[in-house]
Amino acid sequence: MKKKYLIIIAGPTAIGKTSLSIDVAKHFQTEILSCDSRQFFKEMSIGTAVPSKEELAQVPHHFIHNLSIQNDYSVGMFERDVLQKIEELHQKFDVLVMVGGSGLYVDAVCRGLDDFPRATEGLRGELNKRHREEGVEALEQQLKELDPEYHETVDKANPHRIIRALEVCITSGQTFSSFRKKQIANRPFETVKIILNRDRELLYERINLRVDLMLEEGLLEEAKSLYPLRELNALQTVGYKELFSYFDGDIDLETAVSEIKKNTRRYAKRQLTWFRRDPETVFFNPEEPSEIWGYLKERIKVSD
């Protein structure tokens, strides 16, 4: 039986994952699966940096704009759906490409999810009430006290993730981190990870430029159209929540844009922290493609 491969192209936002993934998919004449948890939702395009129509036309993509923000979609559901799609596509292709910056979703596919304890009944409602009354900062501080390790990597702009971790900590009396990755799942394919990174100042410049381009492309109008649905989990994310504060009259537009840039830079830093915690992670600079292609040639053995 022929060996099957899944190439993972991951790294922080604005690093250059999309263009590399398309080049790699073209080289292996295969298709791309997205593991960017913000790009699933069809109502969100500009603020989530969904590949352009021209980019999407070059290679078939999966798990982009396949859901509505009204859908309740978890990482466990993604693990189930993407493994099914991988099995299906591996019938046609020996090599597949998966791209994205959501480290938890990458781990779900590569390593599997752990069996977390069921939360005490009513606890989520209590935590949601605290979030509404005290804000995400209060929940974040509690998580820092209960599980400083997970607090370091969690997306602090995503209250859903923070609440889920608190549920586990409070219910079990143990850290959320202690339940993670106890046992790595067996997969019928080999994963080859390409984690991208570059000079921090250059990355931050790219992030700032991307935010400016998003605004030119209509991010303000996109956020305004979603403003009535601002309480949905999918919209508790950088690029939208800051503009919602502007629409609420809490801050002016200049401050909102500055906050988007700052929070995106912080998000990129957390993404890198997530990927660095794996001792087997090998980082590549997208400005040095020869090293990436050399690594792929070394790792992937497919017959013509």
C-alpha positions as CSV (number, residue, x, y, z in Angstrom):
1,M,0.0,0.0,0.0
2,K,1.4,3.4,-1.0
3,K,2.4,5.7,1.8
4,K,0.2,8.8,2.3
5,Y,1.4,12.2,3.4
6,L,-0.2,15.3,4.9
7,I,2.0,18.4,4.5
8,I,1.2,21.0,7.2
9,I,2.1,24.6,6.4
10,A,1.5,26.6,9.6
11,G,2.8,29.7,11.4
12,P,1.6,33.1,12.6
13,T,-0.7,35.4,10.7
14,A,0.6,37.3,7.8
15,I,3.7,35.1,7.5
16,G,3.1,34.0,3.9
17,K,1.4,30.6,4.4
18,T,-1.2,31.0,1.6
19,S,1.3,31.6,-1.3
20,L,3.6,28.8,-0.2
21,S,0.7,26.3,0.2
22,I,-0.5,27.0,-3.3
23,D,3.0,26.5,-4.7
24,V,3.4,23.2,-2.8
25,A,0.0,21.9,-3.8
26,K,0.7,22.8,-7.5
27,H,4.0,20.9,-7.3
28,F,2.4,17.8,-5.9
29,Q,-0.7,18.3,-8.1
30,T,-3.0,18.0,-5.1
31,E,-5.5,19.9,-3.0
32,I,-5.5,22.1,0.1
33,L,-7.4,21.8,3.4
34,S,-7.6,24.9,5.6
35,C,-7.2,24.6,9.3
36,D,-7.7,28.3,10.0
37,S,-10.7,28.4,12.4
38,R,-11.6,32.0,11.4
39,Q,-11.9,31.1,7.7
40,F,-14.6,28.5,8.0
41,F,-17.3,31.2,8.2
42,K,-18.7,32.5,4.9
43,E,-19.8,35.9,6.4
44,M,-16.2,36.7,7.3
45,S,-13.8,37.3,4.4
46,I,-11.8,40.5,4.7
47,G,-11.0,40.3,8.4
48,T,-10.0,36.7,8.3
49,A,-7.6,37.1,5.3
50,V,-9.4,34.4,3.2
51,P,-7.4,33.7,0.0
52,S,-8.4,35.8,-2.9
53,K,-10.7,34.4,-5.7
54,E,-7.6,34.2,-7.9
55,E,-5.7,32.2,-5.3
56,L,-8.7,29.9,-4.6
57,A,-9.0,29.3,-8.4
58,Q,-5.5,28.0,-8.7
59,V,-5.9,24.9,-6.4
60,P,-9.0,23.3,-5.0
61,H,-9.5,24.3,-1.3
62,H,-11.6,22.7,1.4
63,F,-12.9,24.1,4.7
64,I,-13.1,27.7,3.6
65,H,-16.4,29.5,3.8
66,N,-18.1,26.1,4.5
67,L,-20.1,27.3,7.5
68,S,-22.2,30.1,8.8
69,I,-21.3,32.1,11.9
70,Q,-24.7,30.9,13.2
71,N,-23.3,27.4,13.3
72,D,-21.9,26.0,16.5
73,Y,-18.7,24.4,15.3
74,S,-16.0,22.9,17.6
75,V,-12.5,21.7,17.1
76,G,-13.8,18.2,17.8
77,M,-16.2,18.5,14.9
78,F,-13.4,19.8,12.7
79,E,-11.2,16.8,13.6
80,R,-14.0,14.4,12.6
81,D,-14.8,16.3,9.4
82,V,-11.2,16.8,8.2
83,L,-10.1,13.2,8.9
84,Q,-13.1,12.1,6.8
85,K,-12.1,14.5,4.0
86,I,-8.4,13.4,4.2
87,E,-9.4,9.7,3.8
88,E,-11.6,10.6,0.8
89,L,-8.9,12.7,-0.9
90,H,-6.1,10.2,-0.2
91,Q,-8.0,7.8,-2.5
92,K,-6.9,10.2,-5.3
93,F,-3.8,11.8,-4.0
94,D,-0.8,10.5,-2.2
95,V,0.1,14.0,-0.8
96,L,-2.3,16.6,0.6
97,V,-1.6,20.1,1.9
98,M,-3.1,21.5,5.1
99,V,-2.6,25.2,5.8
100,G,-3.5,27.5,8.7
101,G,-2.4,29.2,11.9
102,S,-4.8,27.6,14.4
103,G,-2.4,25.5,16.5
104,L,-5.2,23.6,18.3
105,Y,-6.7,22.6,15.0
106,V,-3.4,21.4,13.7
107,D,-2.8,19.3,16.8
108,A,-6.3,17.8,16.5
109,V,-5.5,16.5,13.1
110,C,-2.0,15.4,13.8
111,R,-2.2,14.1,17.4
112,G,-5.9,13.8,18.2
113,L,-7.9,15.5,21.0
114,D,-7.9,14.4,24.6
115,D,-10.8,13.2,26.7
116,F,-11.7,16.2,28.8
117,P,-14.0,15.8,31.8
118,R,-17.6,16.8,31.4
119,A,-18.3,20.2,33.0
120,T,-20.4,20.6,36.1
121,E,-24.0,21.4,35.0
122,G,-24.7,25.1,35.0
123,L,-21.0,26.1,35.1
124,R,-20.9,27.4,31.6
125,G,-23.9,29.6,32.2
126,E,-22.2,31.1,35.3
127,L,-19.0,31.7,33.3
128,N,-20.9,33.3,30.4
129,K,-22.7,35.5,32.9
130,R,-19.4,36.6,34.4
131,H,-18.1,37.3,30.9
132,R,-21.1,39.6,30.2
133,E,-20.9,41.4,33.5
134,E,-17.1,41.6,34.1
135,G,-15.6,41.2,30.7
136,V,-13.1,38.7,29.3
137,E,-10.3,40.2,31.4
138,A,-11.7,38.8,34.6
139,L,-12.0,35.3,33.1
140,E,-8.5,35.6,31.7
141,Q,-7.1,36.5,35.1
142,Q,-8.7,33.5,36.7
143,L,-7.3,31.2,34.0
144,K,-3.9,32.6,34.6
145,E,-4.2,31.7,38.3
146,L,-5.5,28.2,37.6
147,D,-3.5,27.2,34.6
148,P,-0.6,29.6,33.7
149,E,0.8,27.2,31.1
150,Y,-2.4,27.3,28.9
151,H,-2.9,31.0,29.7
152,E,0.4,31.7,27.9
153,T,-0.8,30.2,24.6
154,V,-4.6,30.7,24.6
155,D,-6.2,33.2,22.2
156,K,-7.1,35.9,24.8
157,A,-9.4,37.5,22.4
158,N,-11.5,34.4,22.3
159,P,-13.7,34.0,25.4
160,H,-15.1,30.7,24.2
161,R,-11.6,29.1,24.5
162,I,-11.0,30.7,27.9
163,I,-14.4,29.6,29.3
164,R,-13.9,26.0,28.0
165,A,-10.5,25.8,29.8
166,L,-12.0,27.3,33.0
167,E,-14.8,24.7,32.9
168,V,-12.2,21.9,32.9
169,C,-10.0,23.5,35.6
170,I,-13.0,24.2,38.0
171,T,-14.7,20.8,37.4
172,S,-11.6,18.6,37.7
173,G,-9.5,20.6,40.1
174,Q,-6.6,20.1,37.7
175,T,-5.2,22.3,35.0
176,F,-6.6,22.2,31.5
177,S,-3.0,21.6,30.3
178,S,-2.8,18.4,32.2
179,F,-5.5,16.8,30.1
180,R,-3.9,17.6,26.8
181,K,-1.9,15.2,24.6
182,K,-1.8,12.4,27.0
183,Q,-1.7,9.9,24.1
184,I,-1.0,10.6,20.4
185,A,-3.6,9.2,18.1
186,N,-2.4,6.9,15.3
187,R,-3.1,8.3,11.8
188,P,-3.0,6.4,8.5
189,F,-0.7,9.1,7.0
190,E,2.6,10.7,7.7
191,T,2.6,14.4,8.7
192,V,5.4,16.7,7.4
193,K,5.3,20.0,9.2
194,I,6.6,23.3,7.7
195,I,6.3,26.0,10.4
196,L,7.0,29.4,9.0
197,N,8.7,32.3,10.9
198,R,10.7,35.4,10.0
199,D,12.3,38.4,11.7
200,R,9.9,39.7,14.3
201,E,10.1,43.3,13.1
202,L,9.5,42.3,9.5
203,L,6.5,40.2,10.6
204,Y,5.1,43.1,12.6
205,E,5.5,45.4,9.6
206,R,3.6,42.8,7.4
207,I,0.8,42.6,10.0
208,N,0.4,46.4,10.2
209,L,0.4,46.6,6.4
210,R,-2.2,43.8,6.1
211,V,-4.5,45.6,8.5
212,D,-4.2,48.8,6.4
213,L,-5.0,46.8,3.2
214,M,-8.0,45.1,4.9
215,L,-9.4,48.6,5.7
216,E,-8.9,49.6,2.1
217,E,-10.7,46.5,0.9
218,G,-13.8,47.2,3.1
219,L,-13.2,45.7,6.6
220,L,-15.1,48.5,8.2
221,E,-18.2,47.8,6.0
222,E,-17.9,44.0,6.6
223,A,-17.7,44.6,10.4
224,K,-20.7,46.9,10.2
225,S,-22.8,44.3,8.5
226,L,-22.0,41.8,11.2
227,Y,-22.4,44.2,14.1
228,P,-26.0,43.0,14.9
229,L,-24.6,39.5,15.5
230,R,-21.6,40.7,17.6
231,E,-22.4,38.3,20.5
232,L,-21.8,35.2,18.4
233,N,-18.6,33.2,19.3
234,A,-17.3,33.4,15.8
235,L,-17.1,37.2,16.0
236,Q,-15.2,37.3,19.3
237,T,-12.0,37.7,17.3
238,V,-9.3,40.3,16.4
239,G,-10.3,42.7,13.6
240,Y,-14.0,42.6,14.5
241,K,-14.3,43.2,18.2
242,E,-12.3,46.4,18.0
243,L,-14.5,47.8,15.4
244,F,-17.6,46.8,17.3
245,S,-16.2,48.9,20.2
246,Y,-15.9,51.8,17.7
247,F,-19.5,51.3,16.6
248,D,-20.5,51.2,20.3
249,G,-18.9,54.7,20.7
250,D,-16.4,53.4,23.3
251,I,-13.3,54.3,21.1
252,D,-12.7,56.4,18.0
253,L,-11.7,54.8,14.6
254,E,-8.0,55.6,14.9
255,T,-7.8,53.8,18.3
256,A,-9.8,50.9,16.9
257,V,-7.3,50.4,14.0
258,S,-4.4,50.8,16.4
259,E,-5.9,48.1,18.7
260,I,-6.4,45.7,15.7
261,K,-2.7,46.0,14.8
262,K,-1.6,45.6,18.4
263,N,-3.9,42.6,19.1
264,T,-2.9,40.9,15.8
265,R,0.7,41.2,16.7
266,R,0.0,39.7,20.1
267,Y,-2.0,36.9,18.4
268,A,1.0,36.2,16.2
269,K,3.3,36.0,19.2
270,R,0.9,33.5,20.9
271,Q,0.8,31.4,17.7
272,L,4.6,31.2,17.7
273,T,4.6,30.2,21.4
274,W,2.2,27.4,20.6
275,F,4.3,26.0,17.8
276,R,7.6,26.4,19.8
277,R,6.3,24.2,22.6
278,D,6.7,21.1,20.4
279,P,10.4,20.1,20.6
280,E,10.2,18.5,17.1
281,T,9.1,21.8,15.5
282,V,11.4,22.9,12.7
283,F,11.0,26.6,11.6
284,F,11.6,27.8,8.0
285,N,11.9,31.3,6.7
286,P,9.6,31.9,3.7
287,E,12.3,34.1,2.2
288,E,14.5,31.0,1.9
289,P,12.4,28.6,-0.2
290,S,15.3,26.3,-1.2
291,E,15.5,25.1,2.4
292,I,11.7,24.3,2.4
293,W,11.9,22.4,-0.9
294,G,15.0,20.6,0.2
295,Y,13.2,19.4,3.4
296,L,10.1,18.3,1.4
297,K,12.3,16.4,-1.0
298,E,14.0,14.6,1.9
299,R,10.8,13.7,3.7
300,I,8.4,12.9,1.0
301,K,9.0,9.8,-1.2
302,V,6.4,9.4,-4.0
303,S,6.8,7.5,-7.2
304,D,6.1,9.1,-10.5
